[in-house]
Amino acid sequence: MPWLIVVMIVGAAGFAWWNAARAAAEAAKQLGREACSAAQVMWLDESVHAAGVRLRRNQDGRLGFERSFRFEYSHDGVDRHVGRMILRDGRLVAFTGPVRATAAPIDLH
């Protein structure tokens, strides 16, 4: 009977890991979609790809998982660029990717 308890604990831990990974991937997917929309670029493949997981300390000092994701975008449908984001506890802590193009007015006089 003790083996059944161990199997249940391992199964619950595996489910919790999978559930947290899916929640982080969904958050990253939404962030990538919004960033591409705001920058007026094409979000290629409409997906994010997990690039890594590591243990990090949260703002409160407790250990938690930091998950990194990558996604691809294009300015004209021909070029491909890679964007990256890092989420810690479901919050965005780092982002590299498309930005909205802005032009500063030039004074020619």
N, C-alpha and C positions, 0 to 999 in steps of 0.2 A: 503493500500500500504506500510506503514512503516514495517509491518511484513515481507513482501517479501524481503526488503533490509536486515533485520536481518537474515533471512533464507539464503540469498546469502552470507553474510559475514561468518556465521557459516559454511556453506558448503565449502567456499574457505579456511577457516582456517583448517577444517578437511582434505581437500585434501592436503594442504601444509604439515600438520603433517604426513600424510600417505606417501607422496612422500619423505620427508626427512628421515623417518624411513626406507623405502625401499632402499634408496640410501646408508644409513649407513649399513644396513644388507648386501648389495651387496659388499661394501668395506670390511666389516668384513669377508665375505665369501672368497674373494680373498686373504686377508691377512692370513687366516687360511690355505687355500690351499697351499700358497707359503711357510709358515712356516713348514708345514708337509713335503712338498717336499724337502726343504732344509735340514731338520733333518733326512730325509729318514725313515719316519714313515708313517703308514697308517692313513689317515684322515677318521674317521668313520662317516658314514651316509652322508658324503659330504654336511654338513649343519652347520649353526651356529644358536644359539637360543638366542633371546633377554633375557637378565637377569635383566635389569633395565634401568631407565632413570631418570636423575636428572638435576636440574639447576646448572650450574657452570659458573664462570667467565672465559672468553677466555683470550688469551694473551694480547689482546687490552683492557681488562677490561670490555667488554660488556657481558651481560648474554647470555648464549647459553646452548644447551642441551648436556649433556654427556651421551652417550649410552654405556652400557656394554653388552658383548656377551660372550657366552661360546660355546665350541665345544669339541668333543672327538677325541682322537687319540690312536693308539696302536702301540707298538713296534713289536709284533709278531702275532697279530690277535687274541690273547686270552685275553690279559690284556686290560684294558680300563683306560685311564687317561683323566682328564678334563683340557682343556686349557681355559684361559680367556683373554679377551682383552677389552680395553676401548678406545672409539673413541670420540673425541671432535672436532666438526666442520669437520667431515670426516677424521681427522688425528689421527693416533695411538698415544696414550699418555701412555699406559701401556699394557704390554703383559706378560702372564705367560703361558708357554706351552713347546712344544718340542724344543730342541736345538740340534744342530749338535754335535755328539759325537766327541771329539778330544782327542788324546792321546799325552802326552808330552814324548819326548824321555828320556829314563832312562840311565844314565851313570853308568855302573856296575863296572867300574875300579876306 
